[in-house]
Amino acid sequence: MRHSRLDFPSASFGAEERQALLAAVLLHGRHESPAHMVEIARRLGAPGVRYLALQAQGSQWYPRSFLAPLEANQPALDWALERVEQEVQGLEARGWPRRRIALIGYSQGACLACEYVYRHPTRWAGLLAFTGGLIGPPGTEWPAPGDLARTPVLLSNGDADPWVPWPRVETTARRFEAANAEVDLRLYPGRAHEVCDDEIAVGRAILDRALDRAKAGD
């Protein structure tokens, strides 16, 4: 059975829809909620952005580690990716082309955001992946990438995160670079499983540049 939109509620906030230059889809971590992403968005503090925080069913986008065999996370993973695509299409219908839509995720949500953007290559406003990487077991060979057209991508993590190993983040960076993204890869020694102030500053700078492009009509 396919999930409907009503299975995954969302919360919108930020700039008024008629005035917003950018839209951003927010994806929370496992056992988190949209409220956590609302707080991250408030820390980012970018004016001119309309945020849409999605809620995963059961507070998780898929049941197993993102390093598990893909079939172990099905059909939930495909449903989650479809849910993001539904929201992106809804934003497009309301006036935001994909070059003015950003994907922002934390932990499991960051993994989902990475996987979605990689599977939908085009120019996006940005991808902010706070502690995440592409989904698949060790040894995964991802399909040849499409062209992300210099989409700015932030990939950040601690050096010993218990859920997202740094080598996977590095591999993800290489895959996005091969897809013609502008990748900012950030390693934070000793950082806990959280989003630190420097990550927020880098993410804010990416959104600010996207806002400047939107103001210039790009």
C-alpha positions as CSV (number, residue, x, y, z in Angstrom):
1,M,0.0,0.0,0.0
2,R,1.3,3.5,-0.9
3,H,1.4,6.2,1.7
4,S,-0.7,9.3,1.1
5,R,0.4,12.9,2.1
6,L,-1.8,12.6,5.2
7,D,0.5,9.8,6.5
8,F,3.3,12.3,6.7
9,P,2.2,15.7,8.2
10,S,4.4,18.8,7.7
11,A,4.8,22.2,9.2
12,S,5.5,25.4,7.2
13,F,7.2,28.5,8.7
14,G,9.6,31.3,7.9
15,A,9.1,33.9,5.2
16,E,5.6,34.5,4.0
17,E,4.9,32.3,1.0
18,R,4.3,35.3,-1.3
19,Q,7.5,37.0,-0.3
20,A,9.8,34.0,0.0
21,L,12.6,33.8,-2.6
22,L,13.7,30.3,-1.6
23,A,11.9,27.2,-0.2
24,A,13.7,24.6,1.9
25,V,12.5,21.0,2.7
26,L,13.6,20.0,6.2
27,L,14.2,16.3,7.1
28,H,14.6,15.3,10.7
29,G,16.7,12.5,12.2
30,R,15.7,9.1,13.5
31,H,13.4,9.4,16.6
32,E,13.4,13.2,16.2
33,S,10.6,15.4,15.0
34,P,10.0,18.5,12.8
35,A,10.5,20.6,16.0
36,H,14.2,19.7,15.9
37,M,14.5,20.9,12.3
38,V,12.6,24.1,13.2
39,E,15.2,24.8,15.7
40,I,18.0,24.2,13.2
41,A,16.2,26.5,10.7
42,R,15.9,29.2,13.3
43,R,19.6,28.9,14.0
44,L,20.3,29.3,10.3
45,G,18.2,32.5,10.4
46,A,18.1,33.1,6.7
47,P,15.4,35.7,5.8
48,G,13.5,35.1,2.6
49,V,13.3,31.3,3.0
50,R,10.0,29.5,3.4
51,Y,10.7,26.3,5.3
52,L,8.7,23.0,5.1
53,A,9.5,20.5,7.9
54,L,8.3,17.0,7.1
55,Q,7.3,14.4,9.7
56,A,8.3,10.8,9.1
57,Q,5.9,8.0,10.0
58,G,6.9,6.6,13.4
59,S,9.6,9.3,13.6
60,Q,12.0,7.4,11.2
61,W,12.3,7.5,7.5
62,Y,13.4,3.9,7.2
63,P,13.9,1.2,9.8
64,R,17.6,0.1,9.6
65,S,21.0,1.8,9.5
66,F,21.7,3.7,6.2
67,L,24.6,1.2,5.8
68,A,22.3,-1.8,5.8
69,P,21.5,-3.7,2.6
70,L,19.0,-1.5,0.6
71,E,16.3,-4.2,0.7
72,A,16.4,-4.1,4.5
73,N,15.1,-0.6,4.4
74,Q,12.4,-1.2,1.8
75,P,9.7,-0.3,1.1
76,A,10.1,2.6,3.6
77,L,13.0,4.1,1.8
78,D,11.2,4.4,-1.5
79,W,8.1,5.8,0.3
80,A,10.3,8.4,2.0
81,L,12.0,9.4,-1.3
82,E,8.6,9.6,-2.9
83,R,7.4,11.8,-0.1
84,V,10.2,14.3,-0.6
85,E,9.5,14.3,-4.4
86,Q,5.8,15.0,-3.7
87,E,6.7,18.1,-1.6
88,V,9.2,19.3,-4.2
89,Q,6.6,19.0,-6.9
90,G,4.1,20.9,-4.6
91,L,6.6,23.7,-4.1
92,E,7.2,23.9,-7.9
93,A,3.5,24.2,-8.4
94,R,3.4,27.1,-6.0
95,G,6.2,29.0,-7.9
96,W,9.6,27.8,-6.7
97,P,11.7,26.1,-9.4
98,R,14.2,23.5,-8.2
99,R,17.0,26.0,-8.4
100,R,15.3,27.9,-5.6
101,I,14.6,24.8,-3.4
102,A,17.1,23.6,-0.8
103,L,17.2,20.3,1.0
104,I,18.3,20.4,4.6
105,G,18.6,17.2,6.7
106,Y,20.1,16.0,10.0
107,S,21.4,12.5,10.6
108,Q,18.9,10.0,9.1
109,G,17.3,13.0,7.4
110,A,20.6,14.1,6.0
111,C,21.1,10.7,4.5
112,L,17.7,10.8,2.9
113,A,18.4,14.3,1.6
114,C,21.7,13.2,0.0
115,E,20.1,10.2,-1.6
116,Y,17.2,12.3,-3.0
117,V,19.4,15.0,-4.5
118,Y,21.8,12.4,-6.0
119,R,18.8,10.7,-7.6
120,H,17.3,14.0,-8.9
121,P,20.3,15.8,-10.5
122,T,19.6,19.4,-11.5
123,R,20.6,22.8,-10.1
124,W,19.2,23.0,-6.5
125,A,19.5,26.0,-4.2
126,G,21.6,23.9,-1.9
127,L,22.0,20.7,0.0
128,L,22.9,20.9,3.7
129,A,23.6,17.4,5.0
130,F,24.4,17.7,8.7
131,T,25.9,14.3,9.6
132,G,24.8,12.1,6.6
133,G,25.8,10.4,3.4
134,L,24.6,8.4,0.5
135,I,22.6,5.3,1.5
136,G,23.8,1.7,0.9
137,P,26.0,-1.0,2.5
138,P,29.8,-0.9,2.3
139,G,31.0,-1.5,-1.2
140,T,27.9,0.1,-2.9
141,E,28.5,1.2,-6.4
142,W,26.1,4.1,-7.0
143,P,24.9,4.7,-10.5
144,A,26.8,7.2,-12.7
145,P,25.8,10.6,-11.5
146,G,23.8,13.1,-13.5
147,D,24.7,16.8,-13.5
148,L,24.0,18.8,-10.4
149,A,25.1,22.0,-12.3
150,R,27.2,23.4,-9.5
151,T,24.7,22.9,-6.7
152,P,26.3,23.9,-3.4
153,V,26.6,20.9,-1.0
154,L,27.6,20.9,2.6
155,L,28.6,17.6,4.0
156,S,29.7,17.7,7.7
157,N,30.3,15.3,10.5
158,G,32.4,14.5,13.6
159,D,35.4,12.3,13.3
160,A,34.0,9.5,15.4
161,D,30.2,9.7,15.0
162,P,28.6,6.5,16.3
163,W,26.0,6.3,13.5
164,V,27.5,7.9,10.4
165,P,31.2,6.9,9.8
166,W,33.4,9.6,8.3
167,P,34.6,7.4,5.4
168,R,31.1,7.3,4.1
169,V,30.8,11.1,4.2
170,E,34.1,11.3,2.3
171,T,32.8,8.8,-0.3
172,T,29.6,10.9,-0.6
173,A,31.7,14.0,-1.2
174,R,33.5,12.3,-4.1
175,R,30.2,11.2,-5.7
176,F,28.8,14.6,-5.5
177,E,32.0,16.2,-6.9
178,A,31.7,13.7,-9.8
179,A,28.1,15.0,-10.3
180,N,29.4,18.5,-10.7
181,A,28.4,19.8,-7.3
182,E,30.3,22.5,-5.3
183,V,31.1,20.4,-2.2
184,D,32.1,21.9,1.1
185,L,33.3,18.9,3.3
186,R,33.7,19.6,7.0
187,L,35.2,17.4,9.6
188,Y,34.8,18.4,13.3
189,P,37.2,16.4,15.7
190,G,35.5,15.5,18.9
191,R,32.1,16.8,17.9
192,A,29.1,15.1,19.4
193,H,26.1,13.9,17.4
194,E,24.8,17.4,16.9
195,V,25.0,20.4,14.7
196,C,27.7,22.8,15.8
197,D,27.8,26.6,15.3
198,D,30.3,26.4,12.5
199,E,28.1,24.1,10.5
200,I,25.2,26.6,10.9
201,A,27.5,29.4,9.7
202,V,28.5,27.5,6.6
203,G,24.9,26.5,5.9
204,R,23.7,30.1,6.3
205,A,26.4,31.3,3.9
206,I,25.1,28.8,1.3
207,L,21.5,30.0,1.7
208,D,22.6,33.6,1.6
209,R,24.3,33.1,-1.7
210,A,21.2,31.3,-3.0
211,L,19.1,34.2,-1.9
212,D,21.4,36.7,-3.7
213,R,21.1,34.7,-6.9
214,A,17.3,34.6,-6.5
215,K,17.2,38.4,-6.0
216,A,19.3,38.8,-9.2
217,G,16.7,36.7,-11.1
218,D,18.9,33.6,-11.4
